[in-house]
Amino acid sequence: MERPTPRPAVAFLTVVEVAAIMRVSKMTVYRLVHGGELAAVRVGRSFRVPESAVRQYLAGARTDVA
């Protein structure tokens, strides 16, 4: 019998943790989630944000100052 290929673990962050990483308010994180700019999953009444989604958002939001 063939063993299933292990899937990489997905690390989820709370809204508070994302806000701390991005140094913004919780409301800003909620706006990003509700606006579709930051991927999140709903768990009960709260949201969890994949760590990879935070990295992608920050990479895309980076601007070069001349």
Biopython code that builds the backbone (N, CA, C, O; Angstrom):
import numpy as np
from Bio.PDB.StructureBuilder import StructureBuilder

atoms = [
    (1, "MET", "N", (0.827, -1.176, 0.000)),
    (1, "MET", "CA", (0.000, 0.000, 0.000)),
    (1, "MET", "C", (0.882, 1.254, 0.000)),
    (1, "MET", "O", (1.844, 1.351, 0.762)),
    (2, "GLU", "N", (0.539, 2.200, -0.860)),
    (2, "GLU", "CA", (1.340, 3.403, -1.015)),
    (2, "GLU", "C", (0.963, 4.444, 0.040)),
    (2, "GLU", "O", (-0.215, 4.685, 0.305)),
    (3, "ARG", "N", (1.983, 5.048, 0.630)),
    (3, "ARG", "CA", (1.745, 6.072, 1.648)),
    (3, "ARG", "C", (1.408, 7.398, 0.967)),
    (3, "ARG", "O", (2.004, 7.736, -0.056)),
    (4, "PRO", "N", (0.469, 8.142, 1.522)),
    (4, "PRO", "CA", (0.158, 9.448, 0.933)),
    (4, "PRO", "C", (1.324, 10.416, 1.135)),
    (4, "PRO", "O", (2.038, 10.355, 2.137)),
    (5, "THR", "N", (1.494, 11.289, 0.183)),
    (5, "THR", "CA", (2.555, 12.287, 0.262)),
    (5, "THR", "C", (2.198, 13.286, 1.360)),
    (5, "THR", "O", (1.097, 13.835, 1.362)),
    (6, "PRO", "N", (3.124, 13.526, 2.296)),
    (6, "PRO", "CA", (2.810, 14.484, 3.357)),
    (6, "PRO", "C", (2.664, 15.893, 2.801)),
    (6, "PRO", "O", (3.452, 16.329, 1.962)),
    (7, "ARG", "N", (1.645, 16.596, 3.278)),
    (7, "ARG", "CA", (1.413, 17.965, 2.844)),
    (7, "ARG", "C", (2.128, 18.910, 3.799)),
    (7, "ARG", "O", (2.191, 18.649, 5.001)),
    (8, "PRO", "N", (2.662, 19.999, 3.276)),
    (8, "PRO", "CA", (3.338, 20.949, 4.155)),
    (8, "PRO", "C", (2.334, 21.575, 5.120)),
    (8, "PRO", "O", (1.198, 21.868, 4.745)),
    (9, "ALA", "N", (2.751, 21.772, 6.338)),
    (9, "ALA", "CA", (1.882, 22.369, 7.342)),
    (9, "ALA", "C", (1.675, 23.848, 7.019)),
    (9, "ALA", "O", (2.605, 24.552, 6.626)),
    (10, "VAL", "N", (0.455, 24.291, 7.192)),
    (10, "VAL", "CA", (0.137, 25.698, 6.978)),
    (10, "VAL", "C", (0.042, 26.368, 8.339)),
    (10, "VAL", "O", (-0.730, 25.942, 9.198)),
    (11, "ALA", "N", (0.827, 27.412, 8.528)),
    (11, "ALA", "CA", (0.792, 28.143, 9.787)),
    (11, "ALA", "C", (-0.239, 29.258, 9.671)),
    (11, "ALA", "O", (-0.181, 30.074, 8.751)),
    (12, "PHE", "N", (-1.174, 29.288, 10.604)),
    (12, "PHE", "CA", (-2.201, 30.318, 10.619)),
    (12, "PHE", "C", (-1.934, 31.308, 11.735)),
    (12, "PHE", "O", (-1.488, 30.937, 12.821)),
    (13, "LEU", "N", (-2.211, 32.565, 11.456)),
    (13, "LEU", "CA", (-2.026, 33.632, 12.424)),
    (13, "LEU", "C", (-3.373, 34.257, 12.771)),
    (13, "LEU", "O", (-4.287, 34.280, 11.946)),
    (14, "THR", "N", (-3.487, 34.761, 13.988)),
    (14, "THR", "CA", (-4.693, 35.486, 14.369)),
    (14, "THR", "C", (-4.610, 36.906, 13.811)),
    (14, "THR", "O", (-3.552, 37.354, 13.369)),
    (15, "VAL", "N", (-5.735, 37.598, 13.841)),
    (15, "VAL", "CA", (-5.767, 38.984, 13.385)),
    (15, "VAL", "C", (-4.826, 39.838, 14.231)),
    (15, "VAL", "O", (-4.141, 40.715, 13.706)),
    (16, "VAL", "N", (-4.792, 39.585, 15.530)),
    (16, "VAL", "CA", (-3.900, 40.335, 16.429)),
    (16, "VAL", "C", (-2.437, 40.106, 16.041)),
    (16, "VAL", "O", (-1.649, 41.051, 16.018)),
    (17, "GLU", "N", (-2.071, 38.862, 15.738)),
    (17, "GLU", "CA", (-0.693, 38.559, 15.350)),
    (17, "GLU", "C", (-0.329, 39.235, 14.030)),
    (17, "GLU", "O", (0.771, 39.767, 13.883)),
    (18, "VAL", "N", (-1.260, 39.212, 13.070)),
    (18, "VAL", "CA", (-1.008, 39.867, 11.779)),
    (18, "VAL", "C", (-0.837, 41.366, 11.982)),
    (18, "VAL", "O", (0.059, 41.976, 11.398)),
    (19, "ALA", "N", (-1.688, 41.957, 12.801)),
    (19, "ALA", "CA", (-1.599, 43.391, 13.078)),
    (19, "ALA", "C", (-0.247, 43.733, 13.697)),
    (19, "ALA", "O", (0.345, 44.757, 13.357)),
    (20, "ALA", "N", (0.243, 42.894, 14.595)),
    (20, "ALA", "CA", (1.536, 43.142, 15.229)),
    (20, "ALA", "C", (2.672, 43.029, 14.214)),
    (20, "ALA", "O", (3.594, 43.844, 14.224)),
    (21, "ILE", "N", (2.610, 42.033, 13.346)),
    (21, "ILE", "CA", (3.656, 41.846, 12.327)),
    (21, "ILE", "C", (3.696, 43.047, 11.379)),
    (21, "ILE", "O", (4.767, 43.550, 11.040)),
    (22, "MET", "N", (2.503, 43.497, 10.955)),
    (22, "MET", "CA", (2.407, 44.590, 9.991)),
    (22, "MET", "C", (2.457, 45.965, 10.656)),
    (22, "MET", "O", (2.543, 46.986, 9.973)),
    (23, "ARG", "N", (2.402, 45.990, 11.991)),
    (23, "ARG", "CA", (2.387, 47.240, 12.757)),
    (23, "ARG", "C", (1.243, 48.153, 12.331)),
    (23, "ARG", "O", (1.423, 49.344, 12.075)),
    (24, "VAL", "N", (0.050, 47.541, 12.265)),
    (24, "VAL", "CA", (-1.184, 48.268, 11.969)),
    (24, "VAL", "C", (-2.219, 47.867, 13.014)),
    (24, "VAL", "O", (-1.955, 47.009, 13.856)),
    (25, "SER", "N", (-3.389, 48.483, 12.961)),
    (25, "SER", "CA", (-4.442, 48.133, 13.906)),
    (25, "SER", "C", (-5.173, 46.867, 13.454)),
    (25, "SER", "O", (-5.071, 46.455, 12.299)),
    (26, "LYS", "N", (-5.905, 46.265, 14.378)),
    (26, "LYS", "CA", (-6.723, 45.089, 14.044)),
    (26, "LYS", "C", (-7.743, 45.470, 12.979)),
    (26, "LYS", "O", (-8.012, 44.686, 12.070)),
    (27, "MET", "N", (-8.316, 46.672, 13.085)),
    (27, "MET", "CA", (-9.323, 47.105, 12.118)),
    (27, "MET", "C", (-8.755, 47.157, 10.705)),
    (27, "MET", "O", (-9.453, 46.830, 9.746)),
    (28, "THR", "N", (-7.503, 47.562, 10.567)),
    (28, "THR", "CA", (-6.864, 47.580, 9.250)),
    (28, "THR", "C", (-6.773, 46.170, 8.686)),
    (28, "THR", "O", (-7.013, 45.962, 7.496)),
    (29, "VAL", "N", (-6.432, 45.206, 9.522)),
    (29, "VAL", "CA", (-6.359, 43.812, 9.072)),
    (29, "VAL", "C", (-7.747, 43.335, 8.649)),
    (29, "VAL", "O", (-7.893, 42.699, 7.605)),
    (30, "TYR", "N", (-8.766, 43.640, 9.456)),
    (30, "TYR", "CA", (-10.135, 43.257, 9.082)),
    (30, "TYR", "C", (-10.539, 43.885, 7.750)),
    (30, "TYR", "O", (-11.189, 43.232, 6.934)),
    (31, "ARG", "N", (-10.165, 45.134, 7.523)),
    (31, "ARG", "CA", (-10.493, 45.792, 6.245)),
    (31, "ARG", "C", (-9.812, 45.082, 5.079)),
    (31, "ARG", "O", (-10.418, 44.883, 4.026)),
    (32, "LEU", "N", (-8.545, 44.701, 5.272)),
    (32, "LEU", "CA", (-7.823, 43.983, 4.213)),
    (32, "LEU", "C", (-8.480, 42.638, 3.917)),
    (32, "LEU", "O", (-8.596, 42.240, 2.757)),
    (33, "VAL", "N", (-8.908, 41.943, 4.964)),
    (33, "VAL", "CA", (-9.559, 40.636, 4.789)),
    (33, "VAL", "C", (-10.895, 40.807, 4.082)),
    (33, "VAL", "O", (-11.169, 40.129, 3.091)),
    (34, "HIS", "N", (-11.732, 41.716, 4.591)),
    (34, "HIS", "CA", (-13.061, 41.914, 4.000)),
    (34, "HIS", "C", (-12.987, 42.483, 2.593)),
    (34, "HIS", "O", (-13.876, 42.244, 1.777)),
    (35, "GLY", "N", (-11.930, 43.235, 2.307)),
    (35, "GLY", "CA", (-11.746, 43.797, 0.972)),
    (35, "GLY", "C", (-11.133, 42.824, -0.019)),
    (35, "GLY", "O", (-10.995, 43.141, -1.200)),
    (36, "GLY", "N", (-10.762, 41.635, 0.457)),
    (36, "GLY", "CA", (-10.198, 40.629, -0.430)),
    (36, "GLY", "C", (-8.714, 40.822, -0.720)),
    (36, "GLY", "O", (-8.149, 40.106, -1.547)),
    (37, "GLU", "N", (-8.082, 41.773, -0.056)),
    (37, "GLU", "CA", (-6.657, 42.011, -0.294)),
    (37, "GLU", "C", (-5.765, 41.051, 0.472)),
    (37, "GLU", "O", (-4.608, 40.841, 0.106)),
    (38, "LEU", "N", (-6.304, 40.466, 1.540)),
    (38, "LEU", "CA", (-5.548, 39.535, 2.373)),
    (38, "LEU", "C", (-6.390, 38.282, 2.568)),
    (38, "LEU", "O", (-7.506, 38.350, 3.084)),
    (39, "ALA", "N", (-5.855, 37.141, 2.155)),
    (39, "ALA", "CA", (-6.585, 35.877, 2.260)),
    (39, "ALA", "C", (-6.735, 35.468, 3.722)),
    (39, "ALA", "O", (-5.824, 35.656, 4.528)),
    (40, "ALA", "N", (-7.889, 34.909, 4.049)),
    (40, "ALA", "CA", (-8.141, 34.447, 5.415)),
    (40, "ALA", "C", (-9.222, 33.383, 5.385)),
    (40, "ALA", "O", (-10.010, 33.303, 4.443)),
    (41, "VAL", "N", (-9.249, 32.576, 6.418)),
    (41, "VAL", "CA", (-10.322, 31.593, 6.582)),
    (41, "VAL", "C", (-11.064, 31.924, 7.862)),
    (41, "VAL", "O", (-10.480, 32.397, 8.837)),
    (42, "ARG", "N", (-12.353, 31.668, 7.838)),
    (42, "ARG", "CA", (-13.176, 31.934, 9.011)),
    (42, "ARG", "C", (-13.253, 30.663, 9.847)),
    (42, "ARG", "O", (-13.586, 29.593, 9.336)),
    (43, "VAL", "N", (-12.946, 30.786, 11.118)),
    (43, "VAL", "CA", (-13.038, 29.669, 12.055)),
    (43, "VAL", "C", (-13.999, 30.128, 13.154)),
    (43, "VAL", "O", (-13.639, 30.915, 14.029)),
    (44, "GLY", "N", (-15.213, 29.622, 13.085)),
    (44, "GLY", "CA", (-16.221, 30.103, 14.020)),
    (44, "GLY", "C", (-16.515, 31.563, 13.736)),
    (44, "GLY", "O", (-16.899, 31.925, 12.624)),
    (45, "ARG", "N", (-16.332, 32.398, 14.744)),
    (45, "ARG", "CA", (-16.577, 33.832, 14.570)),
    (45, "ARG", "C", (-15.300, 34.628, 14.331)),
    (45, "ARG", "O", (-15.355, 35.851, 14.198)),
    (46, "SER", "N", (-14.164, 33.964, 14.273)),
    (46, "SER", "CA", (-12.905, 34.675, 14.092)),
    (46, "SER", "C", (-12.244, 34.296, 12.767)),
    (46, "SER", "O", (-12.643, 33.337, 12.108)),
    (47, "PHE", "N", (-11.247, 35.057, 12.403)),
    (47, "PHE", "CA", (-10.496, 34.808, 11.177)),
    (47, "PHE", "C", (-9.098, 34.312, 11.513)),
    (47, "PHE", "O", (-8.514, 34.681, 12.532)),
    (48, "ARG", "N", (-8.578, 33.468, 10.634)),
    (48, "ARG", "CA", (-7.191, 33.034, 10.706)),
    (48, "ARG", "C", (-6.576, 33.325, 9.343)),
    (48, "ARG", "O", (-7.171, 33.057, 8.299)),
    (49, "VAL", "N", (-5.385, 33.873, 9.382)),
    (49, "VAL", "CA", (-4.702, 34.292, 8.152)),
    (49, "VAL", "C", (-3.491, 33.398, 7.943)),
    (49, "VAL", "O", (-2.646, 33.291, 8.831)),
    (50, "PRO", "N", (-3.392, 32.751, 6.780)),
    (50, "PRO", "CA", (-2.193, 31.945, 6.518)),
    (50, "PRO", "C", (-0.950, 32.839, 6.513)),
    (50, "PRO", "O", (-0.965, 33.935, 5.953)),
    (51, "GLU", "N", (0.104, 32.366, 7.134)),
    (51, "GLU", "CA", (1.354, 33.122, 7.192)),
    (51, "GLU", "C", (1.844, 33.467, 5.790)),
    (51, "GLU", "O", (2.387, 34.549, 5.565)),
    (52, "SER", "N", (1.651, 32.552, 4.854)),
    (52, "SER", "CA", (2.091, 32.795, 3.475)),
    (52, "SER", "C", (1.317, 33.958, 2.844)),
    (52, "SER", "O", (1.866, 34.686, 2.016)),
    (53, "ALA", "N", (0.062, 34.136, 3.222)),
    (53, "ALA", "CA", (-0.737, 35.244, 2.687)),
    (53, "ALA", "C", (-0.196, 36.584, 3.173)),
    (53, "ALA", "O", (-0.203, 37.567, 2.431)),
    (54, "VAL", "N", (0.272, 36.622, 4.412)),
    (54, "VAL", "CA", (0.862, 37.852, 4.947)),
    (54, "VAL", "C", (2.139, 38.171, 4.181)),
    (54, "VAL", "O", (2.366, 39.319, 3.799)),
    (55, "ARG", "N", (2.975, 37.154, 3.953)),
    (55, "ARG", "CA", (4.222, 37.375, 3.213)),
    (55, "ARG", "C", (3.937, 37.871, 1.794)),
    (55, "ARG", "O", (4.599, 38.787, 1.306)),
    (56, "GLN", "N", (2.939, 37.254, 1.128)),
    (56, "GLN", "CA", (2.584, 37.658, -0.232)),
    (56, "GLN", "C", (2.078, 39.096, -0.258)),
    (56, "GLN", "O", (2.453, 39.877, -1.132)),
    (57, "TYR", "N", (1.235, 39.436, 0.691)),
    (57, "TYR", "CA", (0.696, 40.794, 0.739)),
    (57, "TYR", "C", (1.820, 41.810, 0.931)),
    (57, "TYR", "O", (1.875, 42.821, 0.230)),
    (58, "LEU", "N", (2.705, 41.544, 1.869)),
    (58, "LEU", "CA", (3.801, 42.476, 2.130)),
    (58, "LEU", "C", (4.749, 42.590, 0.938)),
    (58, "LEU", "O", (5.250, 43.677, 0.651)),
    (59, "ALA", "N", (4.996, 41.497, 0.252)),
    (59, "ALA", "CA", (5.850, 41.529, -0.936)),
    (59, "ALA", "C", (5.222, 42.355, -2.043)),
    (59, "ALA", "O", (5.916, 43.090, -2.745)),
    (60, "GLY", "N", (3.909, 42.238, -2.200)),
    (60, "GLY", "CA", (3.207, 42.994, -3.233)),
    (60, "GLY", "C", (3.005, 44.447, -2.876)),
    (60, "GLY", "O", (2.836, 45.282, -3.765)),
    (61, "ALA", "N", (3.019, 44.768, -1.595)),
    (61, "ALA", "CA", (2.770, 46.138, -1.143)),
    (61, "ALA", "C", (4.047, 46.963, -1.068)),
    (61, "ALA", "O", (3.994, 48.169, -0.825)),
    (62, "ARG", "N", (5.175, 46.332, -1.272)),
    (62, "ARG", "CA", (6.469, 47.017, -1.158)),
    (62, "ARG", "C", (6.609, 48.066, -2.266)),
    (62, "ARG", "O", (6.322, 47.798, -3.433)),
    (63, "THR", "N", (7.048, 49.242, -1.886)),
    (63, "THR", "CA", (7.306, 50.288, -2.876)),
    (63, "THR", "C", (8.751, 50.745, -2.776)),
    (63, "THR", "O", (9.342, 50.761, -1.696)),
    (64, "ASP", "N", (9.299, 51.109, -3.899)),
    (64, "ASP", "CA", (10.672, 51.602, -3.926)),
    (64, "ASP", "C", (10.643, 53.123, -3.855)),
    (64, "ASP", "O", (9.937, 53.784, -4.617)),
    (65, "VAL", "N", (11.409, 53.650, -2.942)),
    (65, "VAL", "CA", (11.501, 55.106, -2.796)),
    (65, "VAL", "C", (12.745, 55.573, -3.537)),
    (65, "VAL", "O", (13.851, 55.088, -3.297)),
    (66, "ALA", "N", (12.543, 56.519, -4.434)),
    (66, "ALA", "CA", (13.674, 56.992, -5.239)),
    (66, "ALA", "C", (14.350, 58.170, -4.603)),
    (66, "ALA", "O", (15.321, 58.693, -5.150)),
]
sb = StructureBuilder()
sb.init_structure("model")
sb.init_model(0)
sb.init_chain("A")
sb.init_seg("    ")
for serial, (resi, resn, name, xyz) in enumerate(atoms, 1):
    if name == "N":
        sb.init_residue(resn, " ", resi, " ")
    sb.init_atom(name, np.array(xyz, "f"), 0.0, 1.0, " ", f" {name:<3s}", serial, name[0])
structure = sb.get_structure()
